[in-house]
Structure formats: C-alpha cells, structure tokens
C-alpha cells in the first residue's frame, strides 16, 4: 500500500473517522500542541486536519480567527469547518500549501506524514509558511509496536492472512526517530524527536470493533474488503488478542513526534 493509496482510505465522513481514529486524535491533540509550543498570540496552521480534532484544540488555545486548516478530503474539510466556526479551512495538499510565506508561528501535522506523497516537500512547505523563529511539528503512530489498536489488529489479520497489508511494513515514519528526517532534509536548523502516549477507553469490544466496519484508514479498508466469514474470523482473533474483554477497557497508543525550528 502506497502513501497515496492509504490517503484514499480516509475519504469518509467525519463520524466514521471518529468511531475508529477520532477518539485517539482528540486525546493526542493537547499533548501534541503542548510539544509544539502552541500558545496564545500565535497564528497556527493544521496540516492534514481531517474532521478537526487538532483544529479544535488549536482554536481553543489561540482563538478560531488565528487558526487555519487544510486537508485533501472534501468531506473532512466540510466537517472541520462545521465543527470549527471561524477557522480558515481549505482543501489542498501538504506539498503545496495555499498560504503566503511567513504567515504562521506554528505549523502542525498530526497523524498525516504516513500518507503524504512527498514528505520532504511537505516539510519544506510547512517551513516556508513559518515566520522566522517559528516551529513546525509532526507526529505519527508507532505502528511497529505501541499503537496497540492497530498493532493488535494487524497481528490478528496476518495470523489469518500473511499477505495482509500491515501498516508497520507498508507506511513510512512509524518507527522511532524516522519522523524527523523530512524536516532535516528540508533544511530546518534544529530538529528534536520524542514520543507521546495517550489512552483511549472502550465500553466493550463491540465499541472497538464497529470502528473498523466503516472502511476508515488502511485497517478499516482491509476489514471492509473481507468476506463476512473472514471478517468474523478476524473479529474473533482480535478479541482473543485483547483478552476477550467483557467489560470496559482501555488501550494505549504511542506516537512519535518531531519538532523543527525554522
């Protein structure tokens, strides 16, 4: 699965995204904004905003009028604008940001660089629109190990089908320190990397499983492509890996981040 193919799996409604990944995006938004140093008085850009989890956190911190957001998905742009009145939300690509040079104090890309076709070009664009001394930041899931929802899903899938397109092997930047590379290549003067960990609660295993049934992201798209029999086998395998939960439970997720100084 290429980055562009993975990106196409997010051409869904905001509600569908929320059922699988939005609950994680919302939990990640505040610590990610903290890591990027977003504060009152800044003008901020959300690159690859999706339906607006990070956008909402940025607007809360600096005011909607000081936030812009961009995403290639028409449905996500509409949903982000609906959820975040007063934010300048536009449709477009990270590699060609439709903003003048030196417009923003912070540019952030949450859970996006996995799916960017030209990551160094996107990092360069995030730098171009920064004011002198500004910061760009990006974060991506640790697909290989500690994003437990996706790691357990793909382990269950590959147990049944060794050819299943595991995101840990098909997508970039899911391992420690990799996310800093595009920013270093784009010429930022300093790049630091690290990890953020969040926890998400589920009422039941069905609460978790229904998130995969809307075809969201590579995992949801793979799940939706299966026959009913194979999908049921995957459901049972995933439930076993999570201990067949019969009561509310929680899963942790680790994201790798990079912060780059212009």
C-alpha positions in Angstrom: 0.0 0.0 0.0 1.5 3.3 -1.1 1.0 6.6 0.8 -1.5 7.9 -1.8 -3.5 4.6 -1.6 -3.6 4.9 2.2 -4.8 8.5 2.0 -7.7 7.5 -0.2 -9.0 5.3 2.7 -9.8 8.5 4.6 -12.3 9.8 2.1 -15.1 9.0 4.6 -17.4 11.0 6.8 -16.2 12.7 10.0 -18.4 10.5 12.1 -16.9 7.3 10.5 -13.4 8.6 11.3 -14.4 9.4 14.8 -15.6 5.8 15.5 -12.2 4.4 14.7 -9.4 7.0 14.9 -11.0 10.2 16.0 -11.1 9.2 19.7 -7.3 8.8 19.5 -6.8 12.1 17.6 -8.7 14.0 20.2 -6.7 12.6 23.0 -3.4 13.3 21.2 -4.2 16.9 20.2 -3.5 18.6 23.5 -0.1 16.9 24.3 0.9 17.4 20.7 0.1 21.1 20.8 2.0 21.4 24.1 5.0 19.7 22.4 4.8 22.2 19.5 4.7 25.1 22.0 1.3 26.5 20.8 0.3 29.4 22.9 -2.0 32.4 23.0 -0.9 35.1 20.5 0.3 32.5 17.9 -1.1 32.1 14.4 -1.3 28.4 13.7 -1.8 26.0 10.7 -3.2 22.5 11.0 -1.8 20.5 8.0 -4.0 17.5 7.2 -6.7 18.5 9.6 -9.1 15.7 9.0 -12.5 16.4 10.6 -10.8 18.7 13.0 -9.6 17.1 16.3 -6.4 19.1 16.4 -8.0 22.1 14.8 -10.4 22.3 17.8 -7.6 22.2 20.3 -5.7 24.9 18.4 -8.8 27.2 18.3 -9.3 26.7 22.0 -5.8 27.9 22.7 -5.4 30.8 20.3 -8.9 31.6 19.0 -10.6 30.4 15.8 -9.5 33.5 13.9 -5.9 32.7 14.4 -6.2 29.1 13.1 -6.1 27.8 9.5 -6.5 24.2 8.5 -6.1 22.2 5.3 -6.9 18.7 4.1 -7.2 17.0 0.7 -10.5 15.3 1.6 -13.6 17.3 0.6 -15.7 15.6 3.2 -13.2 16.3 6.0 -12.8 19.9 5.0 -16.6 20.4 5.2 -16.8 18.6 8.6 -13.8 20.5 10.1 -15.3 23.8 9.0 -18.7 22.8 10.5 -17.1 21.8 13.8 -14.8 24.9 14.0 -16.7 28.0 13.1 -14.4 30.9 12.3 -11.4 28.8 11.3 -10.0 29.3 7.8 -10.4 25.7 6.4 -9.3 24.9 2.9 -9.0 21.9 0.6 -5.4 21.2 -0.5 -2.3 19.2 -0.2 0.5 19.4 2.3 3.1 19.7 -0.5 1.5 22.9 -1.9 0.1 24.9 0.9 -2.1 27.8 -0.3 -0.7 30.4 2.1 1.9 33.2 1.7 5.5 32.9 3.1 6.0 33.7 6.8 2.3 33.6 7.7 2.3 31.3 10.8 4.1 30.9 14.1 3.4 27.2 14.3 2.6 24.6 11.6 1.4 21.2 12.9 0.7 17.9 11.1 -1.0 15.3 13.3 -1.1 11.7 12.0 -0.5 12.9 8.4 3.0 12.2 7.2 2.2 8.4 6.9 0.1 9.4 3.9 2.0 12.3 2.4 3.3 11.5 -1.1 6.3 13.9 -0.9 7.2 14.3 2.8 10.3 16.4 2.3 8.3 18.8 0.1 5.6 18.9 2.7 8.1 19.7 5.5 9.6 22.4 3.3 6.2 23.9 2.8 5.5 23.9 6.5 8.7 25.8 6.9 8.1 28.2 4.0 4.9 29.5 5.7 6.5 29.9 9.1 7.7 33.2 10.4 11.3 33.5 11.4 11.8 31.6 14.7 8.6 29.6 14.2 8.2 25.9 14.7 6.9 23.0 12.6 5.8 19.8 14.3 4.6 16.4 13.1 3.6 13.2 14.8 2.8 9.7 13.5 1.7 6.4 15.2 4.2 3.8 16.3 2.7 1.2 14.0 5.5 -1.3 14.8 4.8 -1.7 18.5 2.9 0.6 20.8 -0.1 1.8 18.9 -2.0 -1.2 20.4 -5.3 -0.9 18.5 -3.5 -1.1 15.1 -0.7 -3.4 16.2 -3.1 -6.0 17.5 -5.4 -5.6 14.5 -2.7 -6.3 12.0 -1.2 -9.1 14.1 -4.6 -10.7 14.1 -5.1 -10.1 10.4 -1.7 -11.6 9.5 -2.3 -14.6 11.6 -5.2 -15.4 9.3 -3.7 -13.9 6.1 0.1 -13.5 5.9 -0.3 -11.1 2.9 -2.4 -8.6 4.9 -1.0 -5.1 4.3 0.4 -4.3 7.7 0.9 -0.6 8.1 4.1 -1.2 10.0 5.7 -2.5 6.8 3.8 -0.6 4.2 3.8 3.0 5.6 6.8 5.3 6.4 7.8 7.0 9.7 6.2 4.6 12.1 9.5 3.8 13.9 11.5 5.8 16.4 13.2 8.9 15.1 12.1 8.4 11.4 9.6 11.4 11.5 12.5 13.9 12.0 14.1 13.0 8.6 11.9 15.1 6.3 12.4 18.2 8.4 16.2 17.7 8.5 16.2 17.2 4.7 14.0 20.3 4.2 16.7 22.4 5.9 15.3 23.2 9.3 18.1 24.5 11.6 17.2 22.1 14.5 15.0 19.0 14.8 14.1 17.2 18.0 12.2 13.9 18.3 10.4 12.0 21.0 7.2 10.1 22.0 3.7 10.9 23.2 1.5 8.3 24.8 -2.3 8.5 25.1 -5.0 6.2 26.5 -8.5 5.6 25.0 -11.4 4.0 26.7 -13.9 1.5 25.2 -17.2 0.4 26.6 -16.9 -3.1 25.2 -15.2 -5.0 22.4 -18.1 -4.2 20.1 -17.5 -0.5 20.8 -13.9 -1.1 19.4 -14.9 -3.4 16.6 -17.6 -1.2 15.0 -14.9 1.4 14.3 -13.3 -0.9 11.7 -16.6 -1.6 9.8 -16.8 1.9 8.2 -13.7 1.3 6.0 -11.7 4.1 7.6 -7.9 4.1 7.0 -5.9 1.1 5.8 -7.1 -1.2 8.6 -10.8 -0.3 8.1 -10.4 -0.6 4.3 -8.9 -4.1 4.7 -11.6 -5.2 7.1 -14.4 -4.0 4.8 -12.8 -5.9 1.9 -13.2 -9.3 3.6 -16.0 -11.7 3.1 -18.4 -12.0 6.1 -16.8 -15.3 7.1 -13.2 -14.0 7.1 -14.3 -10.8 8.8 -15.9 -12.8 11.6 -12.7 -14.8 11.9 -10.7 -11.6 12.2 -13.1 -10.3 14.8 -12.6 -13.4 16.9 -8.8 -13.3 16.5 -8.6 -9.7 17.5 -10.9 -10.2 20.5 -8.7 -13.1 21.7 -5.6 -11.0 21.4 -7.2 -8.3 23.6 -8.2 -10.9 26.2 -11.8 -11.3 25.1 -12.9 -8.2 27.2 -16.3 -8.5 28.8 -16.2 -5.1 30.5 -15.0 -1.5 29.7 -11.3 -1.4 29.0 -8.6 0.9 27.7 -5.8 0.8 25.1 -2.7 2.9 25.0 -1.2 4.4 21.8 2.3 5.8 21.3 3.0 8.4 18.7 6.5 9.5 17.5 6.9 13.3 17.1 9.4 15.7 15.6 9.6 19.5 16.3 11.7 21.6 13.9 12.8 25.2 14.3 12.8 27.5 11.3 
